[in-house]
Amino acid sequence: VRLGVVALPVVVAGAGDVPSSAVGSGALRVGEGHASIGTSGWVGIISPGAPTGKSGVAAIQSADPRHCLLVAEMETASACRDWMANCFFPLESAKGPSSELRSHQDKEIESVPPGAQGLIFTPWLCGERSPVADVSVRSSFINLSIHHRRPHFLRAVCEGVAYNVRWTTEILDRQIGFPLETLRTVGGGARSLTWMQILADVTGKRVEVVKHPQEAGAVGAACVAAVGMGIYPNFDALKNVVGVAHTLL
């Protein structure tokens, strides 16, 4: 069989979705972390070793063979906001592209003060892995009153996910010894700067949103290939390849 290949192709061992997203976040040095706010979500930190996981935290191989990646995964992150869109925004969802719906939702979130007037949401629509490893735990709206409206529910959902991320970062700090000052953010949820500001406010972290956050996994996979082909000498050199589009404090 003639394939028409003039030169021998380069074959590079790639990485899975989570390690690729870590590379695509640019948080590649030991102790650096990223948060993925996709359908599911996680906080990942580069580690020189593989400490015993606690509270659902797992140690997996990083795309960089020198290091491991500590991953604390939450089952539903942006899926919580998608659920809100399906249940509370059916007319808006049918009218236009998702970017318009996101912009509309962000305006509603901004119309409500932080704390959603006491309304609390637990983001466990499909059970949880970390920080509570329990497949049967479920979501709740707590402290609901007659004064709450749709914007309150939406802000409570975004704040609930952010508090889950904060809980995870506190576990990574206190139990495993990896404090974080900065979180690189990737995933579709990171396209909402309103949500990312909530994340920065709730966690007290510097939140850096990468360019094209929803494509971070694909960017990371391409970067892994670039290292394998010798375009970049090592993974440390990728730090400045991944650009930051927005910084929220």
N, C-alpha and C positions, 0 to 999 in steps of 0.2 A: 504494500500500500504506500503510495507516494503522498506525503503530506505537504510537500512544497515548502518545507522549512529550510531556509538557507543556512542558518546558524543554529547551533544547539541551544535550545531554550534553557533559561535559568529556572530551576524549581526551588521554591522557598517554602519551608514549613511555616504555616501561618498560625493563627490563634483563634480561639472561640470568640463569641460575641462580647463577653465581659472583658477579657484581656484586651481585645481590639479596641473597645470603647475607652479603656484606660489609656491606651496609647493615643487615641484620638482626642483625649482630654488634655494631653500635654503634661499631666501630673506623673512624671516618670522617675523621679529620684526618690530615694528611700525617705519615708516619712511624709511624702506628698500624697494628697488625696483628691478624689473627685466624687461627685454625686451625679448619678444618672436618674433623671426624672422622666422615664419612659412609661410605657404601659405598666410594667413593674418598675421597681427602682432599687438602687443600692448605693451604698457608700463603699468606696474602694481605696485602700492605702497600700503603697509599695512597701514591702517588708524585706529585710535581708534574710530572714529565716521564716520558719513555719510554726509560729506559736500555737498552742492548743486553743481551739476556738471556744468561745463562751457566748451565751445568749444568742445562739444562731449564727455567730460569725464563723466563716469558713476561710481556710488558707488554701489557695490554689496556685498553680504555676502561673507566673506572669509571662507575658510575651517576651520579656527580657529574660533569658535563661539564667541570669545571675540572681534573680530575685523572685520572691513570691508576691502574691496579691491577696491581701486580706479583704474579704467581701462580706458585707452585711446587707442581705437582700430583703426588701419588702415586697410582698406579693402584688400590691396595687398602689401605684403612684398616680401617673396621668390617667390610669384607668378609672380612678375615682372622679376625676373631672369629666372624663368621657361619659361616665354613668350620669353625672349631673346634667350633661348636655342632652342625653337621651330622655331623661325624665322631666327636666325642668325647662329645656329650651327646644322643644320639638319643632316649633314654627321657625325659629331662627336657624336651626340646623338644616331645614329644607330649603332655605332661601338662597344660600350662597356657599362659597368655599370655606374651609375650616379656618383660614386666616381671618375672615370677617367675623366669624362666630367668636374666635378667641379675643379679637379686639373688643367686641361687644361685651363679652364676659368680663374682660379686664376693667372696662368702664363701670360695670356694676359692682365689681369688687372694690374699686376705688371710692365708690359712693358710700361705703360702710366703714366706720372706724375700726382700727385693729381690735381684735377680740370678738368681733361679730356680735357685740352686745350680749356677751356671755354664752353664745351658742358654741358648743364643742362637738367636733366630729372625730371619731376614731377610724382611721383609714384601713380597715381590715376586711374588705369586701369578700376576699377569697381566703380567709385565714391569714396566717403570718409566719414568716421564717425568722426575722430579726427585727426588733429586739425581743419579741415574744415568740418562741418557737412552738406554735400551736395551730394545727390545721383547722380546728373547730372554732377559734375565736372569730367574732364577727363585728361589723361596724355598728355604730350607734350615733344618733344625734342626742346630745345631752343638754339639759337646761332650756329646752324649747319653751317659748312663751308666745302669747298672742301677738306680740309686737314684731316677731321675726317675719321677714319676707324673703323672696328668692335671693336677693344679693347677700343676705346674711348666711344662707345655706352655702352659697358658692364660696364666700370668704372662709367660712368654717371648714370647708373641705380642703382648701388650699393651706390653711393654717394647720389642720390636722396632719397633713402629709409632712409639712415643715417640722412640726413637733416630733414626728416619728423619726425624721432625719436627725434632729437634735439629740433625741434619746440614744440613737445609734452612735453618734459621734462621742457622746459622753461615755458610753460603754467602751469604745475603742481607746479612749483616753485613760479612764480609771482602771479598767480591768486588764488591758493589754499594753498600755503604755505608749500610745501613739496620739499625742495631742495634735490638733489641726487648727491652724490660723486661717488657712485659705481653702476653699472648695472650688475646684474647677467644675462647672456644671455642663452636662450633656443631656441629650434626649429631647423629645418633642416638647415636654413641659418647660424646658429652658428657653423656648421661644417667647414665653410670656415674661416680660421684664417685671410686670406687676407681681407675678408669683415669685420670681427670683428675689425681688425686694423683700417680700414676706419671708422667704427662706433666710436671707441675710439678717433680718430683724430678729427672727425667732432663734436662730442658731448663734448669733453674735459673731459669725464668721465673715471674712471677706469672700464674696461670691464673684467668681470670674466666669462669665459666659463665653464659651468659645464660639468662633465663627461656624455657622452651619451646624448647630448642636445636634440636630436630628440625624445628621450623616456622620457623626463621630465614629461609629463602628467601621464604616467604609473607609473613612480617612485613616483610621488606625491600621486597618488591614493593608492599605496602600503603603503606609509608613513602614510596617513590618517588612513588606516586600522590598522597599527601598534600602533598608538596612541589609537585608539578605543579598541584594545585588551590589552592595558596596557604594551606593550613591551617598549614604551617610555612614560614618565609621562605626557608630554604635547608637544605642537608644538614648544616651545622654544628649547626643547631638540633635535629637528631635524636639528638645525643649522649646527652641525658638522657631520651630517649623509650624507648630500649631498656634494660630493667632487668637488673641482674646478680643472679642467684640465689645463687651460691656463689663464694667466692674461696679458692683453694688456693695455698699457698706452699711 
